[in-house]
Amino acid sequence: MNKVFVSSYGIKNLSIIKTIEKFSKNNINNIELSSNKYINKKEIKKILKFKKIKFKLHNYFPPPEIPFVINLASKDPNIIKKSINNIKKSIILSKKLKSSFFSFHAGFRIDPAASELGNSLYGKICDKKTALQIFKKNILLIHRFSKIHKIKLLIENNVITKKNFLNYKDNPMLLTSPNDIRRFFKSLPKDIGLLLDVAHLKVSSKTEGFSLKKAFEILNPIVKGYHLSDNNGLIDNNQKFKKNSFFFKFLKKDLNYYAIEVYKTTAKELFIQKKIIENFIK
């Protein structure tokens, strides 16, 4: 089934090429490429030679030699320039890999260091309205570029933990609540879709106090793909899911993209996770 993909982040202790080979040996031939380790030109050429593997690229792939956090809502012109250039490279590589779309994260009201992601955040917070305006402006710029290369865009919802909310006494992330997400997408071209990270939504619902059921109802009309994992509702730690995990009550079954973002496990376990999704949507 060509709709279900597995994130290359699933087993992080291998190189990207070794990960692809390991996945393929375990009958995982649909792979979402995502990495925070530099991928050189030789590795890119090797990826292009995997003819039996279907790839999708996500956010930071291929990652640059000097790490930084992609943030299309930044007030820093240098970060914007690096973010746009990296995404353009991803779009071009997506085309070479015959992928139909490229997905990336919603912006931040701060400029976090790469080491802060998934942990406590610091840095001066930007006005929300200003950040959204900057984010939209840069999305439209990338959208024009992506249309030239016939690659559609998906934007992933962010996650806000209670710890980071209390730290700022505000939400330093953009697009975490269903109403904010829906409102923002109404201002975008209709061919830009939402990549709904269900685990992000679960944590954000605990922090911001919104109903998960209502959130899925609000967002389903704009959802074009899913990131799938589970957690305890407090932190997004990419845990395995079960057949009865919370999101199965709400998932659409007619999409073309279901990506498994379960980390720190084995290729065999990821194959089992893949079968759970395939059985659900068939």
C-alpha positions as CSV (number, residue, x, y, z in Angstrom):
1,M,0.0,0.0,0.0
2,N,1.6,3.2,-1.2
3,K,-0.2,5.5,1.2
4,V,1.6,4.6,4.4
5,F,5.2,5.9,5.0
6,V,7.6,5.5,7.9
7,S,9.9,8.2,9.1
8,S,13.6,7.6,8.7
9,Y,13.9,9.1,12.2
10,G,12.5,5.8,13.5
11,I,16.0,4.3,14.0
12,K,18.4,7.2,14.6
13,N,21.7,5.3,15.2
14,L,22.3,4.5,11.5
15,S,23.3,6.7,8.6
16,I,20.5,7.7,6.2
17,I,21.7,5.1,3.6
18,K,21.9,2.3,6.2
19,T,18.4,3.3,7.5
20,I,16.9,3.0,4.0
21,E,18.6,-0.4,3.5
22,K,17.4,-1.6,6.9
23,F,13.9,-0.5,6.2
24,S,13.9,-2.1,2.7
25,K,15.0,-5.5,4.2
26,N,12.0,-5.3,6.5
27,N,9.5,-4.6,3.8
28,I,9.3,-0.9,4.4
29,N,9.6,0.7,1.0
30,N,7.7,3.9,1.6
31,I,10.0,6.2,3.5
32,E,9.6,9.8,4.8
33,L,13.1,11.2,4.8
34,S,13.7,13.4,7.9
35,S,17.1,14.0,9.5
36,N,19.1,16.5,11.6
37,K,22.4,15.1,10.4
38,Y,24.2,16.6,7.4
39,I,23.6,14.7,4.2
40,N,26.3,15.1,1.6
41,K,26.0,15.1,-2.2
42,K,27.3,11.6,-2.4
43,E,24.6,10.3,-0.1
44,I,21.9,12.3,-2.1
45,K,23.1,10.5,-5.3
46,K,22.8,7.2,-3.5
47,I,19.3,8.0,-2.4
48,L,18.3,8.8,-6.0
49,K,19.5,5.3,-7.0
50,F,16.9,3.5,-4.8
51,K,14.4,2.9,-7.6
52,K,12.1,0.6,-5.7
53,I,11.7,2.9,-2.7
54,K,9.1,5.6,-2.7
55,F,10.2,8.8,-0.8
56,K,8.6,11.8,0.7
57,L,10.7,14.6,2.2
58,H,9.9,16.4,5.5
59,N,11.0,19.8,6.8
60,Y,14.7,19.6,7.3
61,F,15.7,17.2,4.6
62,P,18.3,17.4,3.2
63,P,19.8,19.1,6.3
64,P,22.6,21.6,5.9
65,E,26.1,21.2,7.0
66,I,25.8,23.8,9.7
67,P,22.6,23.1,11.8
68,F,19.9,25.7,12.3
69,V,16.1,25.6,12.9
70,I,13.9,26.3,9.9
71,N,11.6,29.2,10.9
72,L,9.5,30.9,8.2
73,A,8.1,33.3,10.8
74,S,11.4,34.6,12.1
75,K,12.1,38.4,12.3
76,D,15.8,37.6,11.5
77,P,16.5,38.0,7.8
78,N,19.4,35.6,7.9
79,I,17.2,32.8,9.4
80,I,14.5,33.5,6.8
81,K,17.0,33.3,4.0
82,K,18.5,30.0,5.2
83,S,15.0,28.6,5.8
84,I,13.8,29.5,2.3
85,N,16.9,28.2,0.6
86,N,16.8,24.9,2.5
87,I,13.1,24.4,1.6
88,K,13.8,25.2,-2.1
89,K,16.5,22.5,-2.1
90,S,13.9,20.1,-0.6
91,I,11.4,21.0,-3.3
92,I,13.9,20.4,-6.1
93,L,15.0,17.1,-4.5
94,S,11.3,16.1,-4.1
95,K,10.8,16.6,-7.8
96,K,13.9,14.5,-8.6
97,L,12.5,11.7,-6.4
98,K,9.1,12.0,-8.2
99,S,7.4,12.9,-5.0
100,S,4.1,14.8,-5.2
101,F,4.5,17.1,-2.2
102,F,6.9,18.4,0.5
103,S,5.9,19.1,4.1
104,F,7.3,21.5,6.7
105,H,6.6,22.8,10.2
106,A,4.6,25.8,11.1
107,G,6.7,28.8,12.2
108,F,7.7,29.9,15.7
109,R,7.3,33.3,17.5
110,I,10.9,32.7,18.8
111,D,14.1,31.6,17.1
112,P,15.0,28.4,19.0
113,A,18.4,26.7,18.8
114,A,18.5,23.3,17.2
115,S,19.4,21.8,20.7
116,E,16.2,23.3,22.2
117,L,13.7,21.5,20.0
118,G,11.8,18.9,22.1
119,N,13.1,20.6,25.3
120,S,12.7,23.9,27.1
121,L,12.6,26.9,24.8
122,Y,14.2,30.3,25.3
123,G,14.6,33.6,23.4
124,K,12.6,36.7,23.0
125,I,9.0,36.2,21.8
126,C,7.7,38.0,18.8
127,D,4.2,39.5,18.6
128,K,1.8,36.9,17.3
129,K,0.2,39.0,14.6
130,T,3.6,40.0,13.2
131,A,4.9,36.4,13.3
132,L,1.8,35.2,11.3
133,Q,2.2,38.0,8.8
134,I,5.9,37.0,8.2
135,F,5.0,33.3,8.1
136,K,2.2,33.9,5.5
137,K,4.5,36.1,3.3
138,N,7.2,33.5,3.2
139,I,4.7,30.6,2.5
140,L,3.4,32.5,-0.5
141,L,6.9,33.0,-1.8
142,I,7.6,29.3,-1.4
143,H,4.3,28.4,-2.9
144,R,5.1,30.2,-6.1
145,F,8.4,28.3,-6.3
146,S,6.7,24.9,-5.6
147,K,4.1,25.5,-8.3
148,I,6.9,25.9,-10.9
149,H,8.2,22.5,-9.9
150,K,4.7,21.0,-9.5
151,I,5.2,20.1,-5.8
152,K,2.3,20.6,-3.4
153,L,2.9,21.9,0.1
154,L,1.8,20.6,3.4
155,I,2.2,22.5,6.7
156,E,2.5,20.6,10.0
157,N,0.8,21.9,13.2
158,N,3.1,22.8,16.0
159,V,3.0,21.5,19.6
160,I,2.9,23.5,22.8
161,T,3.7,21.8,26.2
162,K,2.6,23.2,29.5
163,K,6.2,23.7,30.5
164,N,7.0,26.0,27.5
165,F,3.6,27.8,27.9
166,L,4.3,28.5,31.6
167,N,7.9,29.5,30.8
168,Y,6.7,32.3,28.5
169,K,3.2,32.8,30.1
170,D,2.2,32.8,26.4
171,N,2.4,30.4,23.4
172,P,5.7,30.8,21.5
173,M,4.5,28.5,18.8
174,L,2.3,29.2,15.8
175,L,-0.6,26.9,14.7
176,T,-1.2,24.7,17.8
177,S,-4.9,25.2,18.4
178,P,-7.6,24.1,15.9
179,N,-9.2,27.6,15.6
180,D,-5.8,29.3,14.9
181,I,-4.9,26.6,12.3
182,R,-8.3,26.9,10.5
183,R,-8.2,30.7,10.5
184,F,-4.7,30.7,9.1
185,F,-5.4,28.2,6.3
186,K,-8.4,30.2,5.2
187,S,-5.9,32.9,4.1
188,L,-3.7,30.5,2.1
189,P,-4.1,29.1,-1.4
190,K,-6.5,26.2,-1.4
191,D,-3.9,23.7,-2.7
192,I,-1.8,24.1,0.5
193,G,-2.9,21.4,2.9
194,L,-2.5,20.5,6.6
195,L,-0.2,17.7,7.7
196,L,-1.9,16.9,11.0
197,D,0.4,15.6,13.6
198,V,-2.0,13.8,15.9
199,A,0.5,13.6,18.7
200,H,1.2,17.3,18.6
201,L,-2.5,17.9,18.7
202,K,-2.9,15.6,21.8
203,V,-0.3,17.5,23.8
204,S,-1.5,20.9,22.7
205,S,-5.1,20.0,23.7
206,K,-3.9,19.3,27.2
207,T,-2.0,22.5,27.4
208,E,-4.6,24.8,25.8
209,G,-7.7,23.0,27.0
210,F,-9.5,22.3,23.8
211,S,-11.4,19.1,22.9
212,L,-9.6,16.6,20.7
213,K,-12.9,15.5,19.2
214,K,-13.9,19.0,18.2
215,A,-10.3,19.7,17.0
216,F,-10.5,16.9,14.5
217,E,-13.9,18.0,13.4
218,I,-12.7,21.5,12.8
219,L,-9.5,20.5,11.0
220,N,-10.6,17.5,8.9
221,P,-11.7,19.6,5.9
222,I,-8.1,20.9,5.4
223,V,-6.2,17.7,6.4
224,K,-4.2,16.3,3.5
225,G,-1.9,14.0,5.5
226,Y,-1.1,12.7,9.0
227,H,1.9,12.2,11.2
228,L,1.1,9.3,13.5
229,S,2.5,8.5,17.0
230,D,1.3,8.5,20.6
231,N,2.3,10.0,23.9
232,N,1.1,10.7,27.5
233,G,-0.4,14.1,26.6
234,L,2.4,16.0,28.4
235,I,5.3,15.7,25.9
236,D,5.7,14.7,22.3
237,N,8.0,11.7,22.6
238,N,6.9,9.7,19.5
239,Q,5.8,6.6,21.2
240,K,4.3,3.5,19.5
241,F,0.5,3.4,19.0
242,K,-2.0,0.6,19.3
243,K,-5.0,-0.5,17.4
244,N,-7.2,1.4,19.9
245,S,-5.0,4.6,20.2
246,F,-7.0,7.8,20.6
247,F,-6.7,9.1,17.0
248,F,-8.3,6.1,15.2
249,K,-11.7,7.4,16.1
250,F,-11.1,10.5,14.0
251,L,-8.8,9.6,11.1
252,K,-9.9,10.0,7.6
253,K,-9.4,6.9,5.5
254,D,-9.2,8.4,2.0
255,L,-5.9,10.3,2.1
256,N,-2.7,9.6,0.2
257,Y,-0.3,10.2,3.0
258,Y,-0.1,8.5,6.5
259,A,3.4,8.9,8.0
260,I,4.5,6.9,11.0
261,E,6.7,9.1,13.3
262,V,7.6,6.5,16.0
263,Y,11.1,6.8,17.3
264,K,13.8,4.8,19.1
265,T,12.5,1.4,18.0
266,T,13.4,-1.3,15.4
267,A,12.6,-1.8,11.7
268,K,10.6,-4.9,12.7
269,E,8.5,-2.9,15.2
270,L,8.0,-0.1,12.6
271,F,6.7,-2.7,10.1
272,I,4.1,-3.8,12.6
273,Q,3.1,-0.2,13.1
274,K,2.8,0.2,9.4
275,K,0.5,-2.9,9.2
276,I,-1.8,-1.4,11.8
277,I,-2.4,1.7,9.7
278,E,-2.7,-0.3,6.5
279,N,-5.4,-2.5,8.0
280,F,-7.2,0.5,9.3
281,I,-7.5,2.4,6.0
282,K,-8.0,-0.5,3.6
